[in-house]
Amino acid sequence: MPQYFDLKYFTRCDELHATPFKKVHSPGGTAGTSGIYKCESCGFEVFIKAGEQLPLNFECDGHSPSWKKTKGTPVSWRLVASAIELTGPRKK
């Protein structure tokens, strides 16, 4: 699970913007949103940029020793924390 030190840097999304978090992605699929994706089979987390490929099914057994305990549970990925994409010039 993603960790944080100071909650003031995080916001909870409302139901209107929750769709990316509800979608379950197949291995090798394309991430629609930049952020942390969690393997629902073993719990491994990885940061993926929007448009990049999620890890493939066969790669998952290298992610976490706990994956072996899942007894072949199909691998799927879920967005658990998204990066807010800035529009316009960045503040200095």
Wavefront OBJ file of the C-alpha trace (Angstrom):
o trace
v 0.000 0.000 0.000
v 1.353 3.459 -0.807
v 2.723 5.281 2.197
v 2.748 8.961 2.983
v 4.174 11.143 5.704
v 1.968 14.210 5.496
v -1.680 13.861 4.498
v -1.834 17.510 3.388
v -0.188 16.467 0.103
v -3.018 14.070 -0.767
v -6.655 14.444 -1.686
v -9.391 11.852 -1.843
v -11.090 11.787 -5.200
v -14.835 12.145 -5.368
v -17.175 9.650 -7.031
v -17.215 11.752 -10.200
v -13.456 11.158 -10.701
v -13.237 7.616 -9.314
v -13.574 5.735 -12.614
v -9.803 5.192 -13.144
v -9.585 3.630 -9.666
v -12.453 1.207 -10.299
v -11.062 -0.217 -13.527
v -9.181 -3.524 -13.351
v -6.410 -3.803 -15.951
v -5.053 -6.920 -17.610
v -1.319 -7.667 -17.633
v 0.363 -5.921 -20.537
v -2.495 -3.414 -20.819
v -1.946 0.299 -21.190
v -2.169 2.550 -18.153
v -4.715 5.279 -18.735
v -3.577 7.344 -15.757
v -0.103 7.978 -14.322
v 0.207 6.568 -10.832
v 0.775 3.575 -8.596
v -0.785 0.332 -9.778
v -1.168 -2.643 -7.455
v -1.143 -6.285 -8.521
v -4.372 -7.671 -7.073
v -2.835 -11.134 -6.995
v 0.344 -10.559 -4.961
v 0.147 -6.952 -3.762
v 3.238 -5.709 -5.632
v 3.044 -2.015 -6.559
v 4.635 -0.228 -9.474
v 4.597 3.361 -10.774
v 3.487 3.563 -14.392
v 3.094 6.660 -16.557
v -0.068 7.122 -18.601
v 0.330 5.347 -21.940
v 2.943 2.873 -20.673
v 2.438 -0.876 -20.526
v 1.563 -2.579 -17.247
v 3.765 -5.542 -16.283
v 2.998 -8.815 -18.021
v 1.501 -11.825 -16.269
v 4.689 -13.885 -16.257
v 6.660 -11.054 -14.655
v 4.530 -11.054 -11.535
v 6.135 -14.043 -9.810
v 9.327 -11.991 -9.547
v 7.535 -9.139 -7.810
v 6.783 -10.717 -4.479
v 7.359 -14.047 -2.733
v 3.742 -13.878 -1.576
v 2.624 -14.331 -5.190
v 3.529 -18.012 -4.931
v 0.925 -18.344 -2.189
v -1.860 -17.193 -4.514
v -1.939 -20.619 -6.185
v -2.137 -19.256 -9.691
v -4.589 -16.460 -9.040
v -4.920 -14.492 -12.284
v -2.885 -11.296 -12.274
v -4.727 -7.996 -12.610
v -3.729 -4.403 -11.931
v -5.642 -1.600 -10.214
v -4.754 2.082 -9.879
v -4.420 2.874 -6.159
v -2.884 6.376 -6.271
v -2.774 8.768 -9.197
v -0.353 11.513 -10.045
v -1.999 14.857 -10.683
v -1.058 16.059 -14.120
v -0.238 19.744 -14.208
v -1.522 21.918 -17.013
v 0.130 25.186 -17.851
v 3.455 26.488 -16.570
v 4.859 25.088 -13.341
v 5.364 27.323 -10.358
v 8.978 27.966 -9.449
l 1 2 3 4 5 6 7 8 9 10 11 12 13 14 15 16 17 18 19 20 21 22 23 24 25 26 27 28 29 30 31 32 33 34 35 36 37 38 39 40 41 42 43 44 45 46 47 48 49 50 51 52 53 54 55 56 57 58 59 60 61 62 63 64 65 66 67 68 69 70 71 72 73 74 75 76 77 78 79 80 81 82 83 84 85 86 87 88 89 90 91 92
